[in-house]
Each structure stands twice: as structure tokens, then as C-alpha cells.
Amino acid sequence: MYRTLRLCSSGGGFEALPEPPRPVDLARIRAALESAHVPVLDARVMLIATLEVEVTISRAGRLLFKTADPAIADRAFARLRPLLEGGAPGGGPAGHD
């Protein structure tokens, strides 16, 4: 579902978009995050997860990693991606566009 992590146009963070574009089930994602002991705030239209960095997850599936450090964004993405895709925590390195 998620393949790459890229620098946001503002340069203040990194984003990942689902491929193909599709809405996500925030309730399922919240449950997966909580099961993995990831602090998460449910703001109804988005989730805010606290990993090594804060990550916003929108209903459209967009992930926004609030860091300008690509290594931190990569590690957070690797941890978050399997939870979003319905797998177990962990994951490998993410690519960059």
C-alpha cells in the first residue's frame, strides 16, 4: 500500500501516500497502534501517533512525519507501515523519491 517516503514541498517533514490512493480505516489503525503500544490521539478526521517523531495519519491515508531528518522519518515509517498494512510491527527500510 505504501511504497515511498518523500520530502514534503515545504521541506519541514516527510510524507507517504498510499498507492493506489484510497481511504483508510482509522478505527482499525488506531486499534493496531494501541495494540503495538504506540501512543495515539484520535482527532476523528485524523490520528496523531507518537513514535520517535509525531506522525499524522489522515482519512485519505496520507502520512506526515514531522521531522526534517530523513533517517528518523525512515525508522518511523518502517515501524508504522506494517501496522497500517495489517501486518506485524517491524518492517524494512523505506525508499525515497
C-alpha positions as CSV (number, residue, x, y, z in Angstrom):
1,M,0.0,0.0,0.0
2,Y,2.8,2.5,0.9
3,R,6.0,2.4,-1.2
4,T,8.0,5.5,-0.7
5,L,8.7,8.3,1.7
6,R,9.4,11.8,0.2
7,L,10.2,15.2,1.4
8,C,7.2,17.5,1.7
9,S,7.1,20.5,-0.6
10,S,7.6,22.8,2.5
11,G,10.8,20.8,3.4
12,G,9.7,20.6,7.0
13,G,8.7,17.0,7.0
14,F,8.3,13.8,5.1
15,E,5.2,12.2,3.7
16,A,4.0,8.9,2.4
17,L,0.9,8.4,0.2
18,P,-1.0,5.2,-0.4
19,E,-0.6,3.6,-3.8
20,P,-3.2,3.3,-5.2
21,P,-4.9,6.2,-3.5
22,R,-7.6,5.0,-1.1
23,P,-9.2,6.0,2.2
24,V,-8.1,4.1,5.3
25,D,-10.0,2.7,8.3
26,L,-8.8,5.0,11.1
27,A,-10.6,2.9,13.8
28,R,-8.6,-0.2,12.7
29,I,-5.4,1.7,12.5
30,R,-6.0,3.2,16.0
31,A,-6.5,-0.3,17.4
32,A,-3.3,-1.6,15.7
33,L,-1.3,1.3,17.1
34,E,-2.7,0.8,20.6
35,S,-2.0,-2.9,20.4
36,A,1.6,-2.1,19.5
37,H,1.8,0.3,22.5
38,V,2.1,3.3,20.2
39,P,0.6,6.4,21.9
40,V,-2.2,7.7,19.6
41,L,-4.6,10.6,19.7
42,D,-7.8,10.2,17.7
43,A,-8.9,13.6,16.3
44,R,-11.8,12.0,14.4
45,V,-10.6,13.1,10.9
46,M,-7.0,12.0,11.6
47,L,-4.8,10.1,14.0
48,I,-1.7,11.6,15.6
49,A,0.8,8.9,16.6
50,T,3.9,9.4,18.7
51,L,6.8,7.3,17.6
52,E,10.3,8.6,17.5
53,V,8.6,11.5,15.8
54,E,5.0,12.7,15.6
55,V,3.1,11.2,12.7
56,T,-0.3,12.4,11.4
57,I,-2.4,9.8,9.6
58,S,-5.3,11.3,7.5
59,R,-8.5,9.5,6.4
60,A,-7.2,9.6,2.9
61,G,-4.2,7.6,4.1
62,R,-1.6,10.3,3.9
63,L,1.2,10.0,6.5
64,L,3.0,13.2,7.6
65,F,6.2,12.7,9.6
66,K,7.1,15.9,11.4
67,T,10.8,15.8,11.1
68,A,13.3,17.2,8.6
69,D,15.7,14.2,9.4
70,P,15.3,11.5,6.7
71,A,16.8,8.8,9.0
72,I,14.2,9.5,11.7
73,A,11.4,9.5,9.2
74,D,12.7,6.3,7.6
75,R,12.7,4.5,11.0
76,A,9.3,5.7,11.9
77,F,7.9,4.7,8.5
78,A,9.4,1.2,8.8
79,R,7.8,0.8,12.2
80,L,4.4,2.2,11.2
81,R,4.0,0.7,7.7
82,P,3.2,-2.9,8.8
83,L,0.7,-1.7,11.3
84,L,-1.1,0.3,8.6
85,E,-1.0,-2.5,6.1
86,G,-2.4,-5.0,8.7
87,G,0.8,-6.9,9.4
88,A,3.0,-7.2,12.5
89,P,5.3,-4.5,13.9
90,G,8.7,-4.2,12.4
91,G,9.4,-3.7,8.7
92,G,12.3,-3.0,6.5
93,P,13.8,0.2,5.2
94,A,11.7,2.6,3.1
95,G,12.8,4.1,-0.2
96,H,12.9,7.8,-1.1
97,D,11.7,9.6,-4.2
